Amino acid sequence: MDQRLSPYITFNGNCAEAMRFYESVLDGTLRLLKLADSPAAEHLPNTDGNLIMHACLELPGGRVMASDHMEGCGGTFEGIKGISLAITYPTVEEATRRFNALSEGGKITMALQQTFWAETFGVAVDRYGITWLVNGGEMQG
């Protein structure tokens, strides 16, 4: 198996909702494991069994993994911060479609525009607090 780096996002109780959103927007294949369906359930008795223990969204060019934060697994949830997910599409049209879908219900912090490295690039924070860097078209460097 080739080496693969995959982002792992921790959500605060809305992992299933967020990952289903990404599945529809990014055309991936999602697998979810609820805490109640895992061997860990008996070790976290005061935790909601509907929380997601592990999610894996397989995409054509990689994967995104995630879970819900669970009390008893180390510390309190401090929010999603300090990371952005960069994704590149071969065409401006595809990048535009995905950018618009990801930013729906969120906030565009840099509108799609031509840059020196891509025909189009934009930044959006989605409705779940994830920052997306979307590239489209020919990369120059």
HELIX and SHEET records of a PDB file:
HELIX    1   1 CYS A   15  LEU A   26  1                                  12    
HELIX    2   2 LEU A   35  ASP A   37  5                                   3    
HELIX    3   3 PRO A   39  HIS A   43  5                                   5    
HELIX    4   4 VAL A   92  SER A  103  1                                  12    
SHEET    1   A 4 TYR A   8  PHE A  11  0                                        
SHEET    2   A 4 GLY A  62  ASP A  68  1                                        
SHEET    3   A 4 ILE A  52  LEU A  59 -1                                        
SHEET    4   A 4 THR A  29  LYS A  34 -1                                        
SHEET    1   B 4 SER A  84  TYR A  89  0                                        
SHEET    2   B 4 THR A 131  GLY A 136  1                                        
SHEET    3   B 4 THR A 120  VAL A 125 -1                                        
SHEET    4   B 4 LYS A 107  GLN A 113 -1                                        
END                                                                             
